[in-house]
Amino acid sequence: ELNARQQVIVIDNVRTAPTMVILDDGNQLVKELTFDQPVSWLAQQLGSNTDLWNRAWAIDQLARHRGDPEAAKALADAAMRADYFLTRADAVTALGEHFPAALTPDAVLKATHDTSAAVRTAAFTALMDDSGAVIARNAFHGDSSYEVRAAALRAALRTDPSHARDLVGEGLGMPSYRDVVLRAALEGVALSNDTTLTDKVDASVAIIEDATHVLGILGARGNLHAMSLITSHLNDSRAGVRRWAFNAFSQTMIRIDRAMTLELLQQIQGTFRYADIRQQVADLLARERKPPG
């Protein structure tokens, strides 16, 4: 029983080395736990303990043993065989973030076919090499989960850029719950700097704020068509689009090229038709040009 801030507990008559040690069995205490253990103990805990918090903690500890084949095997076994989907998803994520694919060549690929959408999403997020490019493209076109489709699109763009334009073009026109696929496609445009898709991006400015930021990225990088579009949206009749367009200038473009963004806003300041944008731009210019201190 733990009944003091500091104490030493000795368990007598342990005749052989333990295979697993659990502190706070049943997870009764609100705690942060620092408890260094051998990989073999952690592997046993992950594979056999029924408490989900203990499993998640073991996964986090195993992830710190980068490059250790025993740790990688324990995580791969959990990714493929754990009886709870979040345990499998956490294990897949740990493999993708901390271990080279050579240690677990099949675990992440097999997880892309898991019965749980959460696990499939984690698997496509972890997928890094071109061995899964075809699987990612197929999942983007046919998976029953929009979250998985979005993760598969990102994976396909990472693993095989040669198909990027066609896939992103499809994603820009694919309806999905909370626009998760559209968000992934917009990320693809920004990462690839594909200005041929500028008009398709612009078609989404009334749907999602991300589209205005992507136009801002393309414009700040020198694409005149994108710059013309994002500038025109500062005079959009829809207040929400105007606000998003201003956010693209004040949050995204100013980080890419501060001097150009401020100069452009100064030049077009007299063309704004709506009082909200006039005030917001004036405030931004005054704030950014105020001397330090």
C-alpha angles and dihedrals in degrees: 000000000000107000106148138052090246127022143141118231121198122193110203131210098029098156101184135029111278120247093207136012121198120192113206097008108213091026096255099155129075099232154136110233127214107179119145111210138174115266090244091061092048092048091051091048093050093047101044113019115102097203108100095208090054090051092050090049091050091051090052091050094047090050088064091063095076114186094013108133093206092053091046091051092050091052092045091051090051092047092055104032113022112125095226122066097220090053089054092046093049091049092051091049091050091051093050095047102040113021134063114245090239090072093055106019097169106029099084094040092051090049090061086072096048118135090237119079090210091059093045089051091051090048095053090045089054095045110110111155130068094251088090100041096106092045089051093051092048092049091049090056100039117018116121092225122075090206089056091047090053092049090045091052091053090048092049091051091050097045101039115019091175089082094042101108096050094044094047090047089055091046092053089059099039116105114220140164110281087356092274093152092046090052091053091048092050089051087053092055092050094047095046095038088221102173092180087079095053095110092049089052090049090054088067100051092104092049105049136011092224089073092063091049091051090051087050091051093051092045095048089051089058108271105140096197092055090045091052092050097048091046092051090054090065084073095042115139089229111084092209093055091048090052092049091047091052089049088054089056097041099040108027113019094044089058093052098046114357098178094049093046094051093045092051093049090049091052096049097036092106094054099066115118098192128068095220093060093042090056096043094050092045090051092048094050092047092049097046095046096046109116114251113266 
